[in-house]
Amino acid sequence: MAATKTILVIDEEAELRNALKGWLSLDGWTVLETDNGEDGLKLVRKHRPKVVICDLLMPRCNGYRFCRGVQEDPDLRDSVKIIISSSRGYAGDRLNALQSGADEYLVKPFAQDELANILTRLLEPEKSTFIKLWERLTTSSEPALDTVGDSSAFSGQSKPQAEKLDEGVTRVRFWGVRGSTPTPGPGTVHFGGNTSCVELRADGEIIVLDAGSGIRPLGLALVREFGSRPIDLTLLITHTHWDHIQGFPFFLPAYNPRNNIKIRGFEGSSENLADIFEQQMRTPYFPITMQQMPSMPSVEEIQDLRFNIGAVEVVAAFMNHPGICVGYRLNTSCGSVAFMPDHEPYQRLRGAASDKSGRVTSESLAYARKLDEQLIEFVRGVDVLIIDSQYDDTEYQTKVGWGHGCLDDVVTLALMAGVKRLVLFHHDPDHDDNHVRKMEQWARDLVTMHGDPVEVEAAREGVEIVLQPKTAPASETV
């Protein structure tokens, strides 16, 4: 039996758990705690707490999955109140949390009296928390999620497999560099109009980062390269917004039974990764289902933030973008590559909100600074940083909260992290080649003003970056 006032705190941050334990104990609560959602579900079933405060972004079992786990248990769903806490305040995240079964959504850092008020409201059965939150959500001024579209084409050639996989270098090739929606046409010929897709070859592995419309020309090139030989590759997904998965139904290697296609990524906000990939290929959206693909692609949800693909070490970090979105750092024998196609700096977002409303506290900004510093450490010293640079400083003022980066902030992050090569990515669909060139030049000017040797370029389809063994410099080919 549960204690009269038992509460469970699930959060990776020990500092936050200790603070909550102090607040709640003074108010007569018996406090249980754990740092992960899997153990949290076990504690809920054993102790039946009245309330759970659960972090949204955790490996293995995120807040959405925790909520669904409680809702699926008829003995728990009506007796346990769930407060989801998150460093992000996106309207989409709030809605997904509510739809998953949460009763409240708190943005970190929050004050003691704010939590106390929520607990009082939750434990008064005559008040409907869901209705109150829904009204708050639907009157929010936060923007909607990215718009997305269909596919466009680009073709390219590659060297034979033996050369590419066994020559002792790391190769990064860009197949899709655009954000939100494909933008074919005369204005995007130079940099390209396909959505997110980058190929990495290192230590005997082929790793594809995201499956936007750029994965279609990549597939054509792989078929030409390998011929009748089987292809073994891993597709890493940062998140499941359509511009990052829309090209997969057109990925030709998936239609060859000799090939081994592994899809890996984190669970979505409301559905698992396999279901999301399958849904975009269901009737009436596509004539062939994913189950009918002859290669029978395997889908595996990543459970930890650090894992290996062969000899390549992969480290993941959660990004500031609506939904479950991560960035990846891939450490190879010839150097490191960080891929962060969708991210909005925490301090810039909260500072802009403060300018508009005046409601953001110094504690909130300090917490945002801490999160930005964690991201700087994530990319510290990386050889190649591929990062969301969708807006210039002027544009960003009207795009606050959309989940995308500002060019000036991106350059600052690269300088502070000691990045060796900065690649501007996720070009806005409204930016033609001339606009992207101007942003590229401004980024280079900022680096020059700081007297730093960081190399800067805008991502361009067909360009390949080669990381040589550490005794030799990197090179670039088109």
KAGI-V736342 format. One record per residue. N is the residue number from 0. RES is the residue in one letter. OMEGA is omega in whole degrees, 0 to 359 (NA if undefined). BURIAL is I if it has 24 or more other ideal C-beta (glycine too) atoms within 12 Angstrom, else O. Layout:
N_RES_OMEGA_BURIAL ; N_RES_OMEGA_BURIAL
This chain:
0_M_180_O ; 1_A_173_I ; 2_A_184_O ; 3_T_178_O ; 4_K_179_O ; 5_T_180_I ; 6_I_180_I ; 7_L_177_I ; 8_V_179_I ; 9_I_182_I ; 10_D_178_I ; 11_E_184_I ; 12_E_180_I ; 13_A_180_O ; 14_E_179_O ; 15_L_179_I ; 16_R_180_I ; 17_N_179_O ; 18_A_180_I ; 19_L_179_I ; 20_K_178_O ; 21_G_180_O ; 22_W_189_I ; 23_L_179_I ; 24_S_178_O ; 25_L_181_O ; 26_D_174_O ; 27_G_181_O ; 28_W_166_I ; 29_T_190_O ; 30_V_170_I ; 31_L_180_I ; 32_E_173_I ; 33_T_183_I ; 34_D_180_I ; 35_N_185_I ; 36_G_180_I ; 37_E_177_O ; 38_D_178_I ; 39_G_179_I ; 40_L_178_I ; 41_K_180_O ; 42_L_178_I ; 43_V_182_I ; 44_R_182_O ; 45_K_190_O ; 46_H_179_I ; 47_R_179_I ; 48_P_177_I ; 49_K_185_I ; 50_V_173_I ; 51_V_172_I ; 52_I_190_I ; 53_C_176_I ; 54_D_181_I ; 55_L_190_I ; 56_L_178_I ; 57_M_173_I ; 58_P_177_I ; 59_R_180_I ; 60_C_182_I ; 61_N_184_I ; 62_G_178_I ; 63_Y_181_I ; 64_R_178_I ; 65_F_180_I ; 66_C_180_I ; 67_R_178_I ; 68_G_177_I ; 69_V_182_I ; 70_Q_181_I ; 71_E_180_O ; 72_D_184_O ; 73_P_179_O ; 74_D_184_O ; 75_L_194_I ; 76_R_182_O ; 77_D_185_O ; 78_S_183_I ; 79_V_175_I ; 80_K_184_I ; 81_I_172_I ; 82_I_176_I ; 83_I_176_I ; 84_S_184_I ; 85_S_174_I ; 86_S_185_I ; 87_R_182_I ; 88_G_182_I ; 89_Y_179_I ; 90_A_180_I ; 91_G_178_I ; 92_D_178_I ; 93_R_182_I ; 94_L_180_I ; 95_N_178_I ; 96_A_179_I ; 97_L_180_I ; 98_Q_178_I ; 99_S_177_I ; 100_G_178_I ; 101_A_177_I ; 102_D_180_I ; 103_E_180_I ; 104_Y_182_I ; 105_L_177_I ; 106_V_179_I ; 107_K_349_I ; 108_P_179_I ; 109_F_184_I ; 110_A_181_O ; 111_Q_181_O ; 112_D_176_O ; 113_E_178_O ; 114_L_181_I ; 115_A_179_O ; 116_N_180_O ; 117_I_179_I ; 118_L_178_I ; 119_T_181_O ; 120_R_181_I ; 121_L_186_I ; 122_L_173_I ; 123_E_189_O ; 124_P_182_O ; 125_E_180_O ; 126_K_181_O ; 127_S_180_O ; 128_T_183_I ; 129_F_180_I ; 130_I_180_O ; 131_K_180_O ; 132_L_179_I ; 133_W_178_O ; 134_E_179_O ; 135_R_181_O ; 136_L_185_I ; 137_T_175_O ; 138_T_181_O ; 139_S_178_O ; 140_S_181_O ; 141_E_184_I ; 142_P_178_O ; 143_A_180_O ; 144_L_179_I ; 145_D_167_I ; 146_T_181_O ; 147_V_183_I ; 148_G_183_I ; 149_D_192_I ; 150_S_171_I ; 151_S_190_I ; 152_A_173_I ; 153_F_181_I ; 154_S_181_O ; 155_G_180_I ; 156_Q_177_O ; 157_S_177_I ; 158_K_179_O ; 159_P_185_O ; 160_Q_184_I ; 161_A_178_O ; 162_E_188_O ; 163_K_187_I ; 164_L_189_I ; 165_D_185_O ; 166_E_173_O ; 167_G_176_O ; 168_V_173_I ; 169_T_182_I ; 170_R_177_I ; 171_V_182_I ; 172_R_184_I ; 173_F_178_I ; 174_W_176_I ; 175_G_188_I ; 176_V_187_I ; 177_R_176_I ; 178_G_170_I ; 179_S_181_I ; 180_T_177_I ; 181_P_182_I ; 182_T_176_I ; 183_P_178_I ; 184_G_185_O ; 185_P_183_O ; 186_G_183_O ; 187_T_184_I ; 188_V_186_O ; 189_H_183_I ; 190_F_177_I ; 191_G_184_I ; 192_G_179_I ; 193_N_178_I ; 194_T_198_I ; 195_S_172_I ; 196_C_179_I ; 197_V_179_I ; 198_E_176_I ; 199_L_176_I ; 200_R_182_I ; 201_A_172_I ; 202_D_177_I ; 203_G_182_I ; 204_E_167_I ; 205_I_180_I ; 206_I_179_I ; 207_V_181_I ; 208_L_180_I ; 209_D_186_I ; 210_A_172_I ; 211_G_184_I ; 212_S_177_I ; 213_G_180_I ; 214_I_178_I ; 215_R_178_I ; 216_P_175_I ; 217_L_180_I ; 218_G_178_I ; 219_L_180_I ; 220_A_179_I ; 221_L_179_I ; 222_V_178_I ; 223_R_184_O ; 224_E_188_I ; 225_F_182_I ; 226_G_182_O ; 227_S_180_O ; 228_R_180_O ; 229_P_178_O ; 230_I_178_I ; 231_D_182_I ; 232_L_177_I ; 233_T_177_I ; 234_L_178_I ; 235_L_182_I ; 236_I_177_I ; 237_T_176_I ; 238_H_191_I ; 239_T_168_I ; 240_H_194_I ; 241_W_181_I ; 242_D_179_I ; 243_H_178_I ; 244_I_192_I ; 245_Q_182_I ; 246_G_188_I ; 247_F_178_I ; 248_P_182_I ; 249_F_183_I ; 250_F_190_I ; 251_L_180_I ; 252_P_179_I ; 253_A_181_I ; 254_Y_178_I ; 255_N_184_I ; 256_P_179_O ; 257_R_187_O ; 258_N_179_I ; 259_N_183_I ; 260_I_180_I ; 261_K_178_I ; 262_I_181_I ; 263_R_179_I ; 264_G_180_I ; 265_F_179_I ; 266_E_176_I ; 267_G_183_I ; 268_S_182_I ; 269_S_181_I ; 270_E_179_I ; 271_N_188_I ; 272_L_181_I ; 273_A_181_I ; 274_D_181_O ; 275_I_178_I ; 276_F_181_I ; 277_E_185_I ; 278_Q_183_I ; 279_Q_178_I ; 280_M_180_I ; 281_R_172_O ; 282_T_9_O ; 283_P_186_O ; 284_Y_184_O ; 285_F_186_O ; 286_P_182_O ; 287_I_178_O ; 288_T_179_O ; 289_M_179_I ; 290_Q_180_O ; 291_Q_177_O ; 292_M_186_I ; 293_P_180_O ; 294_S_183_I ; 295_M_182_O ; 296_P_177_I ; 297_S_180_O ; 298_V_181_I ; 299_E_176_I ; 300_E_181_I ; 301_I_183_I ; 302_Q_184_O ; 303_D_181_O ; 304_L_178_I ; 305_R_181_O ; 306_F_181_I ; 307_N_167_O ; 308_I_189_I ; 309_G_180_O ; 310_A_180_O ; 311_V_176_I ; 312_E_180_O ; 313_V_175_I ; 314_V_181_I ; 315_A_175_I ; 316_A_179_I ; 317_F_181_I ; 318_M_177_I ; 319_N_185_I ; 320_H_183_I ; 321_P_181_I ; 322_G_176_I ; 323_I_183_I ; 324_C_180_I ; 325_V_167_I ; 326_G_181_I ; 327_Y_168_I ; 328_R_182_I ; 329_L_181_I ; 330_N_182_I ; 331_T_181_I ; 332_S_181_I ; 333_C_180_I ; 334_G_187_I ; 335_S_179_I ; 336_V_175_I ; 337_A_183_I ; 338_F_183_I ; 339_M_189_I ; 340_P_181_I ; 341_D_180_I ; 342_H_175_I ; 343_E_182_I ; 344_P_184_I ; 345_Y_183_I ; 346_Q_180_I ; 347_R_181_I ; 348_L_184_I ; 349_R_177_I ; 350_G_178_I ; 351_A_178_I ; 352_A_179_I ; 353_S_179_O ; 354_D_184_O ; 355_K_188_O ; 356_S_183_O ; 357_G_186_O ; 358_R_184_O ; 359_V_185_I ; 360_T_176_O ; 361_S_177_O ; 362_E_179_O ; 363_S_180_I ; 364_L_178_I ; 365_A_178_O ; 366_Y_177_I ; 367_A_178_I ; 368_R_178_I ; 369_K_180_O ; 370_L_177_I ; 371_D_179_I ; 372_E_177_O ; 373_Q_179_I ; 374_L_176_I ; 375_I_179_I ; 376_E_180_O ; 377_F_183_I ; 378_V_183_I ; 379_R_174_I ; 380_G_183_O ; 381_V_181_I ; 382_D_179_I ; 383_V_175_I ; 384_L_177_I ; 385_I_193_I ; 386_I_176_I ; 387_D_179_I ; 388_S_193_I ; 389_Q_188_I ; 390_Y_166_I ; 391_D_188_I ; 392_D_180_I ; 393_T_181_O ; 394_E_185_O ; 395_Y_183_I ; 396_Q_178_O ; 397_T_182_O ; 398_K_181_I ; 399_V_179_I ; 400_G_179_I ; 401_W_176_I ; 402_G_182_I ; 403_H_189_I ; 404_G_174_I ; 405_C_187_I ; 406_L_182_I ; 407_D_179_I ; 408_D_180_I ; 409_V_179_I ; 410_V_179_I ; 411_T_179_I ; 412_L_181_I ; 413_A_180_I ; 414_L_182_I ; 415_M_183_I ; 416_A_181_I ; 417_G_179_O ; 418_V_182_I ; 419_K_182_I ; 420_R_182_I ; 421_L_179_I ; 422_V_179_I ; 423_L_191_I ; 424_F_177_I ; 425_H_181_I ; 426_H_182_I ; 427_D_180_I ; 428_P_178_I ; 429_D_180_O ; 430_H_175_I ; 431_D_184_O ; 432_D_180_I ; 433_N_180_O ; 434_H_179_I ; 435_V_178_I ; 436_R_180_O ; 437_K_178_O ; 438_M_178_I ; 439_E_180_I ; 440_Q_179_O ; 441_W_177_I ; 442_A_178_I ; 443_R_178_I ; 444_D_179_O ; 445_L_179_I ; 446_V_179_I ; 447_T_179_O ; 448_M_179_O ; 449_H_179_O ; 450_G_183_O ; 451_D_183_I ; 452_P_181_O ; 453_V_173_I ; 454_E_182_I ; 455_V_174_I ; 456_E_174_I ; 457_A_181_I ; 458_A_183_I ; 459_R_180_I ; 460_E_179_I ; 461_G_179_I ; 462_V_180_I ; 463_E_175_I ; 464_I_182_I ; 465_V_175_I ; 466_L_179_I ; 467_Q_170_O ; 468_P_192_O ; 469_K_179_O ; 470_T_183_O ; 471_A_180_O ; 472_P_177_O ; 473_A_178_I ; 474_S_182_O ; 475_E_176_O ; 476_T_176_O ; 477_V_NA_O
